[in-house]
């Protein structure tokens, strides 16, 4: 089978022929129709990811059709269109993954290939309203956004009396866009930030109430003025019930300013570096809750897929490449200019 193979750190990926995997006991063999890129793939290639074990076939996200079932797997799965949960062996504690947790695509061979084998415990029926390319966009970014927004930040349900106000930073990346779609789907009032005015406009078309460009020196003041968050003392004013961040860095201190009293800030990334300049009094006088998050449990993945199906959420796709053109796809992701997920089309 054709696959994208990474032989070592700082080495170019290879489009090669690899042996066809077979389904062992409790496993299924999936003929992949589509896969999706994540920054994790780049970080592994660049040696910036913990616990790297190479060589490997890259790729965490994928959707396709079950071609074979292994011993002990219900034969009804054969021929079914499925989406793969790439986060596996979370463990018994829903608050934190256990020592056996692993993500598909390193150390185990991943989805940048024509076929992949996974435990049958980690396949779900593809939402009927989605194409394979759209479904492949969901797993890693989707479950990360879901856990961050719904579990860690505890976004109120759509049935709450007063819709919560949500701020999502750095709109345009896969997880941030899923957080936007999930929050809008849950009935929240959502605002966003971006370094691109074009991305802000695209987010508004997706249901965001508005947003600001974080490259403006006074972006936090602009956002506060737009949303009416300027009332109160400097230690207690704020507007957003929930803030979802992926950047960290110096701007995190502004998020503390923008959070409403009793608000929740949850973050799943640190693309701009370490968090600095946070005034502790602003956090404890406002009774803020600040959470770190990443990936999600099997239960959270199932809840996310059910929500996607119920709300007919369609992932945002930036561009689709062929498997043979994965190098160009990786280069585009490295540039960071995409709005939505970058997809690999593997088979019809």
Secondary structure, 3 states (H helix, E strand, C coil): CEEEEECCCCCCCEEEECCCCCCCCCEEEEEEEEEECCHHHHHHHCCCCCCCCCCEECCCEEEEEEEEECCCCCHHHCCCEEEECCEECCCCCCCCCCCCCEECCECCCCCCECEEEEEHHHEEECCCCCCHHHHHCCHHHHHHHHHHHHHHCCCCCCCCCCCCEEEECCCCCHHHHHHHHHHHHCCCEEEEEECCHHHHHHHHHCCCCEEEECCCCCHHHHHHHHHCCCCCCCCCCCCEEEEEECCCCCCHHHHHHHEEEEEEEEECCCCCCCCCCCCHHHHHHCCCEEEECCCCCHHHHHHHHHHHHHHCCCCCEEEEEEHHHHHHHHHHHHHCCCCCEEEEECCC
